[in-house]
Amino acid sequence: MWKGRFSKATADLVQQYGESISYDWRLYKHDIAGSIAHARAQVKAGILTQDEFNQIESGLRSIEIDIDAGKFDFSIELEDIHMNIESELTTRIGAAGGKLHTARSRNDQVATDTRLYCREEIDALTVQIKELQGSLLKKAEQYADALIPGYTHLQRGQPVTVGHHLLAYVEMFARDIDRLADARKRVNVSPLGSGALAGSTINLDRQQIADELGFDRVTTNSMDAISDRDYIMELLFDFALVGTHLSRISEDLILWCSAEFGFATLSDAHTTGSSLMPQKKNPDVCEITRGKTGRLYGNLISLLTAAKGLPLTYNRDLQEDKEPLFDSIDTLKIALAVNTEMIADMTVNVDTCLEAASDPMLLATDLADYLVKNGVPFRSAHELVGQAVAVAVESKTPLDKIDLSKISEHYGADASAVFNLETALKARTNPGAPSIANVKSEVARWKKTL
């Protein structure tokens, strides 16, 4: 493609080092769609005749069919998907194929292809995240009233329900969907027509091209359009955050499935055994998810590092944007799919959860609230309950069995009534609190939303 300027062929090692066809081939549908829209604008500008356009469109469609069928031979010598398709098009239809690249550079071409690809994958991932939310929601509905300890610092804190706990993740993934929808606005802008960096003296109708490709608008600065990879870095951050949420729920499930907790059981289909210890049932899906989250982080850092010192406009360093992008999308797709399936098959051990939630220490804060309602300042109430807890620990007596009146006259005869889980949950009626009625209401709301 640059033989007019060079007198010596590119070295084999340089070809191997610089090629991207081994991974950017997956942009072929987007490249073909962009080329057809570009060619249609060339007809309007008088660069192509209608017959030449028809040849180009037909040739590109036939190439697309061959790639779909796995019958297309990609060449490393042609470097990337753009030149592989253009070269084959010219071979198939002749001179008309050589006109296609008029008023276009591989710089704006790859930026267009990548944006089209990202837009498509955002939509696909959004569907998958909603499916995961659906799995969580079904379990939240099933276990809306199953009591369980809520934790801070991995220490038992206050009683909640399994439904409330799982709905927390539904909320997290909803924010992920919102972030992807917001990022999609910045993705869905057409750079085609920006050329190598300064547009072209052959002015095609950029808005026509954008409209045909489903873009919301066109870019307004050719230099920025060519060098911009913000949208990919933004998506890699969004993907990494989805990974964070997947990793957090994985950690919860790892703990829940341990013998020490025993709160949940994963199906045999989503666990593995040990090659040595026959009793083992390992939550490998959760552990792999936790590990792959680090991979998502690494892909983000890789591109941030590649882009941080680049002068305007295009530099070949930007070729390093695609492998992290593709890898993050592939990683996230299978992670979402397998976790959706695993959670759908999960069983919560309600009796074990209830036993843990029945620890009277979980209602220590409720005891402080009782004192506050009887006129004791909260800090004083906190101290008095702390004294009661200390007595319970020292005497190895459950908190609900000690004589509270010996600690303070502020503890009335009705203080022991605090130690009732049903009453404690019913009292938590504020929006966002874990009363069973609230949890069921949230389940109903989410069912409508999803």
C-alpha positions as CSV (number, residue, x, y, z in Angstrom):
1,M,0.0,0.0,0.0
2,W,3.0,2.3,0.3
3,K,5.2,0.8,-2.4
4,G,5.5,4.1,-4.3
5,R,7.6,5.6,-1.5
6,F,9.7,2.6,-0.5
7,S,12.3,0.7,-2.5
8,K,12.8,-2.2,-0.1
9,A,10.2,-4.8,1.0
10,T,9.2,-4.8,4.7
11,A,11.2,-7.2,6.7
12,D,9.5,-10.4,7.8
13,L,10.1,-9.7,11.4
14,V,8.6,-6.2,11.0
15,Q,5.5,-7.7,9.4
16,Q,5.1,-10.2,12.3
17,Y,5.7,-7.4,14.8
18,G,3.3,-5.0,13.3
19,E,0.5,-7.1,12.0
20,S,-3.0,-6.9,13.7
21,I,-4.9,-9.2,11.4
22,S,-4.5,-12.1,13.9
23,Y,-7.0,-10.3,16.2
24,D,-8.6,-7.3,14.3
25,W,-10.2,-9.7,11.8
26,R,-13.2,-9.7,14.1
27,L,-14.0,-6.1,12.9
28,Y,-14.8,-7.4,9.4
29,K,-18.6,-6.8,9.6
30,H,-18.1,-3.3,10.9
31,D,-15.3,-2.6,8.3
32,I,-17.6,-3.7,5.5
33,A,-20.6,-1.7,6.8
34,G,-18.4,1.4,7.1
35,S,-17.0,0.9,3.6
36,I,-20.4,0.6,2.0
37,A,-21.6,3.8,3.7
38,H,-18.4,5.5,2.6
39,A,-18.9,4.3,-1.0
40,R,-22.5,5.5,-1.1
41,A,-21.2,9.0,-0.1
42,Q,-18.6,8.8,-2.8
43,V,-21.5,8.3,-5.4
44,K,-23.1,11.5,-4.0
45,A,-19.8,13.3,-4.4
46,G,-19.3,12.1,-8.0
47,I,-16.3,9.9,-7.1
48,L,-18.1,6.7,-8.0
49,T,-20.7,5.9,-10.6
50,Q,-23.8,4.0,-9.4
51,D,-22.5,0.9,-11.3
52,E,-19.1,1.1,-9.5
53,F,-20.9,1.4,-6.2
54,N,-23.0,-1.7,-7.0
55,Q,-19.8,-3.6,-7.8
56,I,-18.2,-2.5,-4.5
57,E,-21.3,-3.3,-2.5
58,S,-21.7,-6.7,-4.1
59,G,-18.0,-7.5,-3.8
60,L,-18.0,-6.5,-0.1
61,R,-21.1,-8.6,0.7
62,S,-19.5,-11.6,-1.0
63,I,-16.4,-11.2,1.1
64,E,-18.5,-10.9,4.2
65,I,-20.2,-14.2,3.3
66,D,-16.9,-15.9,2.8
67,I,-15.5,-14.7,6.2
68,D,-18.8,-15.8,7.9
69,A,-18.3,-19.2,6.4
70,G,-14.6,-19.4,7.3
71,K,-13.5,-19.5,3.7
72,F,-11.5,-16.3,3.6
73,D,-7.7,-16.5,3.8
74,F,-6.3,-13.6,5.8
75,S,-2.8,-12.4,4.9
76,I,-0.2,-11.2,7.4
77,E,1.5,-9.2,4.6
78,L,-1.6,-7.0,4.4
79,E,-1.3,-6.2,8.1
80,D,-4.9,-5.6,9.1
81,I,-8.5,-6.3,8.4
82,H,-8.9,-3.1,6.3
83,M,-6.2,-3.9,3.8
84,N,-7.2,-7.6,3.6
85,I,-10.7,-6.7,2.6
86,E,-9.7,-3.9,0.3
87,S,-7.1,-6.0,-1.5
88,E,-9.5,-8.9,-1.9
89,L,-12.2,-6.5,-3.2
90,T,-9.9,-5.1,-5.9
91,T,-9.0,-8.7,-6.9
92,R,-12.6,-9.6,-7.3
93,I,-14.1,-6.5,-9.0
94,G,-11.1,-4.7,-10.5
95,A,-10.5,-1.0,-10.8
96,A,-13.6,0.1,-8.9
97,G,-12.2,-1.5,-5.8
98,G,-9.1,0.8,-6.0
99,K,-11.4,3.8,-5.7
100,L,-12.9,2.8,-2.4
101,H,-10.2,4.4,-0.2
102,T,-10.6,7.8,-1.8
103,A,-11.0,10.5,1.0
104,R,-10.4,7.9,3.7
105,S,-7.5,6.8,5.8
106,R,-7.0,3.7,7.8
107,N,-6.8,6.1,10.7
108,D,-10.5,7.2,10.5
109,Q,-11.4,3.7,9.2
110,V,-10.2,1.9,12.3
111,A,-11.7,4.4,14.6
112,T,-15.0,4.0,12.9
113,D,-14.9,0.2,12.9
114,T,-13.9,0.1,16.6
115,R,-16.7,2.4,17.6
116,L,-19.2,0.3,15.7
117,Y,-17.9,-2.8,17.4
118,C,-18.0,-1.2,20.9
119,R,-21.6,-0.1,20.3
120,E,-22.6,-3.6,19.4
121,E,-20.8,-5.1,22.4
122,I,-22.2,-2.6,24.8
123,D,-25.7,-3.7,23.8
124,A,-24.9,-7.4,24.1
125,L,-23.2,-7.0,27.5
126,T,-26.2,-4.9,28.7
127,V,-28.5,-7.8,27.9
128,Q,-26.2,-10.2,29.7
129,I,-26.0,-8.1,32.8
130,K,-29.8,-7.9,32.9
131,E,-29.9,-11.7,32.7
132,L,-27.6,-11.9,35.7
133,Q,-29.8,-9.4,37.6
134,G,-32.7,-11.7,36.7
135,S,-31.0,-14.7,38.3
136,L,-30.2,-12.7,41.4
137,L,-33.8,-11.3,41.5
138,K,-35.3,-14.8,41.4
139,K,-33.2,-15.9,44.3
140,A,-34.0,-12.7,46.2
141,E,-37.7,-13.4,45.7
142,Q,-37.3,-17.0,46.8
143,Y,-35.3,-16.0,49.9
144,A,-36.9,-12.6,50.6
145,D,-37.7,-13.6,54.2
146,A,-34.8,-15.9,54.9
147,L,-32.9,-14.3,57.8
148,I,-29.1,-13.9,57.7
149,P,-26.5,-11.9,59.5
150,G,-25.3,-8.7,57.8
151,Y,-21.6,-8.1,58.2
152,T,-19.1,-5.3,58.6
153,H,-15.4,-6.1,58.8
154,L,-16.6,-9.7,58.3
155,Q,-18.0,-9.6,61.8
156,R,-21.7,-10.1,62.5
157,G,-23.4,-6.8,62.6
158,Q,-27.2,-6.7,62.3
159,P,-29.9,-9.0,60.9
160,V,-30.9,-8.7,57.3
161,T,-32.5,-11.2,54.8
162,V,-30.9,-13.1,52.0
163,G,-33.2,-11.3,49.6
164,H,-31.9,-7.9,50.8
165,H,-28.3,-9.1,50.5
166,L,-28.8,-10.3,46.9
167,L,-30.7,-7.2,45.9
168,A,-27.6,-5.2,46.8
169,Y,-25.9,-6.8,43.8
170,V,-28.9,-6.1,41.6
171,E,-28.3,-2.4,42.5
172,M,-24.6,-2.6,41.7
173,F,-25.2,-4.2,38.3
174,A,-27.9,-1.6,37.5
175,R,-25.2,1.1,38.0
176,D,-23.0,-0.8,35.6
177,I,-25.8,-0.8,33.0
178,D,-26.2,3.0,33.5
179,R,-22.5,3.5,33.0
180,L,-22.5,1.5,29.8
181,A,-25.5,3.4,28.5
182,D,-23.8,6.7,29.3
183,A,-20.5,5.6,27.7
184,R,-22.5,4.5,24.6
185,K,-23.3,8.2,23.9
186,R,-19.6,9.0,23.6
187,V,-19.0,5.8,21.5
188,N,-21.8,6.5,19.1
189,V,-20.0,9.4,17.2
190,S,-18.7,9.0,13.7
191,P,-15.1,9.9,12.9
192,L,-15.3,8.7,9.3
193,G,-14.2,11.6,7.1
194,S,-11.5,12.8,9.4
195,G,-8.9,11.2,7.1
196,A,-5.4,10.7,8.3
197,L,-5.6,13.7,10.6
198,A,-6.9,16.7,8.6
199,G,-9.8,15.5,6.6
200,S,-9.7,15.6,2.8
201,T,-10.0,18.1,0.0
202,I,-12.6,15.6,-1.4
203,N,-15.5,16.4,0.9
204,L,-18.0,13.6,1.4
205,D,-21.2,14.0,3.2
206,R,-20.2,12.9,6.7
207,Q,-23.6,13.2,8.2
208,Q,-25.0,10.9,5.5
209,I,-22.4,8.3,6.4
210,A,-23.1,8.7,10.1
211,D,-26.9,8.4,9.6
212,E,-26.4,5.2,7.5
213,L,-24.2,3.7,10.2
214,G,-26.6,4.6,13.1
215,F,-24.3,7.2,14.7
216,D,-25.9,10.0,16.7
217,R,-23.5,12.7,15.2
218,V,-20.1,13.3,13.7
219,T,-16.9,14.3,15.4
220,T,-16.0,18.0,15.2
221,N,-12.2,18.0,15.3
222,S,-10.4,15.7,12.9
223,M,-7.2,15.5,15.0
224,D,-9.1,14.5,18.1
225,A,-11.2,12.0,16.1
226,I,-8.2,10.2,14.9
227,S,-6.3,10.0,18.2
228,D,-9.2,9.6,20.6
229,R,-9.3,6.3,22.4
230,D,-11.0,7.7,25.5
231,Y,-14.2,5.7,24.7
232,I,-12.2,2.5,24.8
233,M,-10.5,3.4,28.1
234,E,-13.9,4.4,29.5
235,L,-15.4,1.1,28.5
236,L,-12.4,-0.8,29.9
237,F,-13.0,0.9,33.2
238,D,-16.7,0.1,33.1
239,F,-15.9,-3.5,32.3
240,A,-13.4,-3.6,35.2
241,L,-16.1,-2.3,37.5
242,V,-18.5,-5.0,36.4
243,G,-15.7,-7.4,37.2
244,T,-15.3,-5.8,40.7
245,H,-19.0,-6.5,41.4
246,L,-18.7,-10.1,40.0
247,S,-15.7,-10.6,42.2
248,R,-17.4,-9.2,45.3
249,I,-20.4,-11.6,44.9
250,S,-17.9,-14.4,44.2
251,E,-16.2,-13.7,47.5
252,D,-19.5,-13.7,49.4
253,L,-20.4,-17.0,47.8
254,I,-17.0,-18.5,48.6
255,L,-17.6,-17.6,52.2
256,W,-21.2,-18.8,52.2
257,C,-20.3,-22.2,50.8
258,S,-17.5,-22.8,53.3
259,A,-18.1,-25.3,56.1
260,E,-17.5,-22.4,58.6
261,F,-20.5,-20.5,57.2
262,G,-22.6,-23.1,55.4
263,F,-25.1,-20.6,54.2
264,A,-25.3,-21.7,50.6
265,T,-24.6,-24.7,48.3
266,L,-23.6,-24.4,44.7
267,S,-24.7,-27.2,42.3
268,D,-22.4,-30.0,41.3
269,A,-22.5,-28.5,37.7
270,H,-20.8,-25.3,38.9
271,T,-18.2,-26.7,41.3
272,T,-15.2,-29.0,41.0
273,G,-13.6,-31.7,43.1
274,S,-10.1,-32.4,44.2
275,S,-7.6,-34.8,42.5
276,L,-6.5,-35.9,46.0
277,M,-9.2,-35.1,48.6
278,P,-12.4,-36.9,47.7
279,Q,-14.6,-34.9,50.1
280,K,-13.9,-31.5,48.4
281,K,-16.5,-29.5,46.5
282,N,-14.7,-26.3,45.4
283,P,-16.4,-23.0,44.3
284,D,-14.0,-22.7,41.3
285,V,-16.3,-20.5,39.2
286,C,-16.2,-17.9,42.0
287,E,-12.4,-18.2,42.3
288,I,-11.8,-17.9,38.6
289,T,-14.1,-14.9,38.5
290,R,-12.1,-13.3,41.3
291,G,-8.9,-14.0,39.3
292,K,-10.2,-12.8,36.0
293,T,-11.2,-9.4,37.5
294,G,-7.5,-8.7,37.8
295,R,-7.2,-9.4,34.1
296,L,-9.9,-6.8,33.4
297,Y,-7.9,-4.3,35.6
298,G,-4.7,-5.1,33.7
299,N,-6.3,-4.4,30.3
300,L,-7.4,-1.0,31.5
301,I,-4.0,-0.1,32.8
302,S,-2.4,-1.4,29.7
303,L,-4.2,1.0,27.4
304,L,-4.0,3.9,29.9
305,T,-0.2,3.4,29.9
306,A,0.0,3.2,26.1
307,A,-2.0,6.4,25.6
308,K,-0.6,8.6,28.3
309,G,2.4,10.0,26.4
310,L,1.2,10.2,22.8
311,P,1.4,13.4,20.9
312,L,-1.4,14.2,18.4
313,T,-2.5,12.5,16.2
314,Y,-2.2,8.9,15.3
315,N,0.7,6.8,16.6
316,R,1.1,3.1,16.0
317,D,1.0,2.6,19.8
318,L,-2.7,2.9,19.4
319,Q,-2.8,-0.5,17.8
320,E,-2.5,-1.7,21.3
321,D,-6.1,-0.7,22.0
322,K,-7.7,-3.7,20.4
323,E,-6.3,-6.8,22.2
324,P,-7.2,-5.4,25.7
325,L,-10.6,-4.4,24.4
326,F,-11.3,-7.8,22.8
327,D,-10.0,-9.7,25.7
328,S,-12.0,-7.8,28.3
329,I,-15.2,-8.3,26.3
330,D,-14.6,-12.0,25.8
331,T,-13.6,-12.4,29.5
332,L,-16.7,-10.5,30.7
333,K,-19.1,-12.3,28.4
334,I,-18.3,-15.8,29.7
335,A,-18.0,-14.5,33.3
336,L,-21.5,-13.1,33.1
337,A,-22.9,-16.2,31.5
338,V,-21.5,-18.7,33.9
339,N,-22.3,-16.6,37.0
340,T,-25.9,-16.2,35.8
341,E,-26.2,-19.9,35.4
342,M,-24.5,-20.7,38.7
343,I,-26.7,-18.3,40.8
344,A,-29.8,-19.7,39.2
345,D,-28.8,-23.2,40.5
346,M,-27.7,-22.0,43.9
347,T,-29.5,-23.2,47.1
348,V,-29.5,-21.2,50.3
349,N,-29.5,-23.2,53.5
350,V,-32.2,-21.3,55.3
351,D,-31.9,-23.1,58.6
352,T,-28.2,-22.5,58.9
353,C,-28.7,-18.8,58.0
354,L,-31.4,-18.5,60.6
355,E,-29.2,-20.1,63.3
356,A,-26.5,-17.6,62.6
357,A,-29.0,-14.7,62.5
358,S,-30.4,-15.8,65.9
359,D,-27.2,-14.6,67.6
360,P,-28.6,-12.0,70.1
361,M,-25.5,-9.9,69.6
362,L,-27.0,-8.9,66.2
363,L,-29.6,-6.9,68.1
364,A,-27.2,-4.9,70.3
365,T,-27.8,-1.8,68.2
366,D,-31.6,-2.4,68.7
367,L,-31.0,-2.5,72.4
368,A,-29.2,0.9,72.1
369,D,-32.2,2.2,70.1
370,Y,-34.5,1.0,72.9
371,L,-32.5,3.1,75.4
372,V,-32.6,6.2,73.1
373,K,-36.4,5.8,72.8
374,N,-36.5,6.0,76.6
375,G,-34.6,9.3,76.7
376,V,-31.0,8.1,77.0
377,P,-28.5,10.1,74.7
378,F,-27.2,7.8,72.0
379,R,-23.5,7.9,73.2
380,S,-24.6,7.0,76.7
381,A,-26.8,4.2,75.3
382,H,-24.0,2.9,73.2
383,E,-21.8,2.7,76.3
384,L,-24.4,1.0,78.4
385,V,-25.0,-1.6,75.7
386,G,-21.2,-2.1,75.4
387,Q,-21.1,-2.8,79.1
388,A,-23.9,-5.4,78.7
389,V,-22.0,-7.0,75.8
390,A,-18.8,-7.1,78.0
391,V,-20.7,-8.9,80.8
392,A,-22.2,-11.4,78.3
393,V,-18.8,-12.1,76.8
394,E,-17.0,-12.4,80.2
395,S,-19.7,-14.6,81.7
396,K,-20.2,-16.6,78.4
397,T,-23.9,-15.8,78.7
398,P,-26.0,-14.9,75.6
399,L,-26.8,-11.2,75.6
400,D,-30.5,-11.8,75.8
401,K,-30.1,-13.9,79.0
402,I,-28.2,-11.5,81.2
403,D,-29.9,-9.3,83.9
404,L,-29.8,-5.9,82.2
405,S,-31.2,-4.2,85.3
406,K,-28.0,-4.8,87.1
407,I,-26.1,-2.7,84.6
408,S,-28.3,0.4,84.6
409,E,-31.7,1.5,85.9
410,H,-32.4,2.7,82.3
411,Y,-33.0,-0.9,81.3
412,G,-36.7,-1.5,82.0
413,A,-38.5,-4.8,82.4
414,D,-39.5,-4.6,78.7
415,A,-35.9,-4.4,77.5
416,S,-35.7,-8.1,76.8
417,A,-38.5,-7.7,74.2
418,V,-35.9,-6.2,71.9
419,F,-34.4,-9.7,71.3
420,N,-37.0,-10.8,68.8
421,L,-35.9,-11.1,65.2
422,E,-39.3,-10.7,63.7
423,T,-39.9,-7.5,65.6
424,A,-36.4,-6.2,64.7
425,L,-37.0,-6.7,61.0
426,K,-40.5,-5.3,61.0
427,A,-39.1,-2.1,62.6
428,R,-36.7,-1.4,59.7
429,T,-39.3,0.2,57.5
430,N,-37.3,3.2,56.1
431,P,-36.7,3.1,52.3
432,G,-33.7,0.9,51.7
433,A,-34.0,-0.9,55.0
434,P,-34.3,-4.7,55.1
435,S,-37.8,-5.3,56.5
436,I,-39.4,-8.2,54.8
437,A,-42.1,-6.0,53.4
438,N,-39.5,-3.6,52.0
439,V,-37.6,-6.5,50.4
440,K,-40.7,-7.9,48.8
441,S,-41.6,-4.5,47.5
442,E,-38.1,-4.0,46.0
443,V,-38.4,-7.4,44.4
444,A,-41.7,-6.4,42.8
445,R,-40.2,-3.1,41.6
446,W,-37.2,-4.8,40.1
447,K,-39.4,-7.4,38.3
448,K,-41.2,-4.5,36.6
449,T,-37.9,-2.7,35.8
450,L,-36.2,-5.7,34.3
